Amino acid sequence: MQTLSGKHINLRALEPEDLEFLFKTENDESFWEISHTQKPFSKFLLKQYLENSHLDIYEAKQLRLIIEENKANQPIGMIDLFDFEPHHKRAGIGILIHTDFQGNGFASEAIQLLVKYSFLHLHLHQLYANITSDNEKSLLLFQKQNFKEVGIKKDWIFSHGNFKDEILFQLINEK
């Protein structure tokens, strides 16, 4: 059973060839709010990141995978596990699908694959996501994947001169 391969997409490790994709994505200011970025990344820094991407999730405490469309074998987004806590058996999950590829079900499929991988191979008990209250697409996406709203962090994100609430979602593995 291939847990990282789906009907329309695959989740795969970062490759050196992903440098241009990462550079374009990480420097797209429209994504900075969700990635908590405040400045552009240099190709040099991203190249170093790629060189260290082989580190095990237990060492790096994070895992970034490229979401690749099966038909064209091209990267269309990224999905991350972050704040990995093996003792507490939990990790945060974040996803980014390039605007050109949104609305095709790729994000839902990517989350399903990563959830299965996280529970089956990493033996996690729970995943969580932090989503700003105005990000309606992401709120709906995670709700559709059975993540449950468990709390609201008031005025948590400062963006474009305003504070935004951030909603905490959890998915607990009941097995």
C-alpha positions in Angstrom: 0.0 0.0 0.0 1.4 3.4 -1.1 0.3 5.9 1.6 1.8 8.9 -0.2 0.3 8.2 -3.6 -3.3 9.1 -4.5 -5.5 9.1 -7.5 -4.6 12.5 -8.7 -1.5 13.5 -6.7 1.6 12.2 -5.0 3.3 13.5 -2.0 7.1 13.3 -2.4 10.3 14.5 -0.8 12.0 17.7 -1.8 14.4 17.4 -4.7 17.2 19.9 -5.8 15.1 20.5 -8.9 12.4 22.1 -6.7 14.6 25.2 -6.1 12.7 27.4 -8.6 9.3 26.2 -7.4 10.3 26.9 -3.7 11.8 30.3 -4.7 8.6 31.3 -6.5 6.3 30.0 -3.8 8.2 31.3 -0.7 8.6 34.8 -2.3 4.9 35.1 -3.3 3.7 37.7 -0.8 0.1 36.5 -1.0 1.2 33.4 0.9 3.2 35.2 3.6 0.3 35.5 6.0 -0.3 31.7 6.2 3.4 30.9 6.3 4.2 33.6 8.9 6.9 35.1 6.5 7.8 38.7 6.6 10.7 38.9 4.1 11.8 37.2 0.8 14.0 34.2 0.8 17.2 34.1 -1.3 18.0 31.2 -3.6 21.1 30.6 -1.5 19.1 30.1 1.7 16.5 27.9 -0.1 19.4 25.8 -1.6 20.7 25.2 1.9 17.2 24.3 3.1 17.0 21.7 0.2 20.4 20.3 1.2 19.2 19.7 4.7 15.8 18.4 3.7 17.0 14.8 4.1 17.0 15.2 7.9 14.6 12.7 9.6 11.4 14.2 11.0 12.6 13.0 14.5 15.7 15.2 14.1 14.3 18.2 12.3 10.8 18.1 14.0 9.2 18.9 10.7 8.6 17.4 7.3 7.8 19.2 4.1 6.5 17.3 1.1 5.8 18.5 -2.4 2.3 17.9 -3.8 2.8 16.7 -7.3 0.1 16.3 -9.9 0.2 12.8 -11.4 -0.6 13.7 -15.0 2.0 16.3 -15.5 4.5 15.3 -12.8 4.7 18.9 -11.8 4.7 20.5 -8.3 1.4 22.2 -7.5 1.9 22.8 -3.8 3.4 21.8 -0.5 2.2 20.1 2.7 4.0 20.2 6.0 4.1 18.5 9.3 5.6 20.9 11.9 6.1 21.1 15.6 6.4 17.3 15.6 6.2 16.0 19.1 6.9 12.2 19.1 6.5 11.9 22.9 3.1 13.5 22.8 2.3 11.9 19.4 1.2 15.1 17.7 2.1 17.5 14.9 0.8 20.5 13.2 -0.3 20.4 9.5 -0.1 23.1 7.0 -0.9 23.1 3.3 -0.5 25.4 0.3 -1.8 24.8 -3.2 -0.8 27.2 -5.9 -3.8 29.4 -7.0 -3.8 27.9 -10.5 -4.5 24.5 -9.1 -7.0 25.3 -6.3 -10.6 24.0 -6.6 -9.6 20.6 -8.1 -9.7 18.5 -4.9 -5.9 18.3 -4.7 -5.8 19.8 -1.2 -8.4 17.3 0.2 -6.5 14.4 -1.3 -3.2 15.7 0.0 -4.5 16.0 3.5 -6.1 12.5 3.4 -2.7 11.1 2.3 -0.7 12.9 5.0 -3.2 12.0 7.7 -3.0 8.3 6.7 0.8 8.5 6.6 1.0 10.3 10.0 -1.2 7.8 11.8 0.1 4.7 10.1 3.8 5.3 9.9 4.5 8.0 12.5 2.0 6.6 15.0 0.6 10.0 15.8 -2.4 10.3 18.0 -3.4 13.7 16.7 -2.9 16.4 14.1 -3.8 20.1 14.5 -4.2 23.1 12.2 -4.2 26.8 12.9 -6.4 28.8 10.5 -7.3 32.4 10.5 -11.0 33.1 10.8 -11.3 34.8 7.5 -9.7 31.9 5.5 -13.0 30.4 4.5 -11.5 27.9 1.9 -9.1 26.4 4.5 -11.8 26.3 7.3 -14.1 24.4 4.9 -11.2 22.1 3.7 -10.2 21.0 7.2 -13.8 20.6 8.4 -14.5 18.4 5.4 -11.5 16.2 6.5 -13.1 15.7 9.9 -10.9 18.2 11.8 -12.9 19.6 14.7 -12.8 23.2 15.9 -11.5 23.2 19.5 -10.7 26.8 20.2 -10.2 30.4 19.1 -7.1 32.4 19.7 -8.4 36.0 19.8 -6.4 38.7 17.9 -3.7 36.2 17.3 -2.4 37.3 13.8 -1.6 40.9 12.9 -1.9 41.3 9.2 -2.4 44.4 7.0 -3.0 46.7 10.0 -5.6 44.4 11.6 -5.7 41.7 14.1 -7.3 38.3 13.2 -8.6 35.5 15.2 -7.0 32.1 14.6 -9.0 28.9 15.0 -7.5 25.7 16.3 -8.6 22.5 14.7 -7.7 18.9 15.8 -8.0 15.5 14.3 -7.6 12.8 16.9 -6.9 9.2 15.8 -9.5 7.2 17.7 -7.8 3.8 17.0 
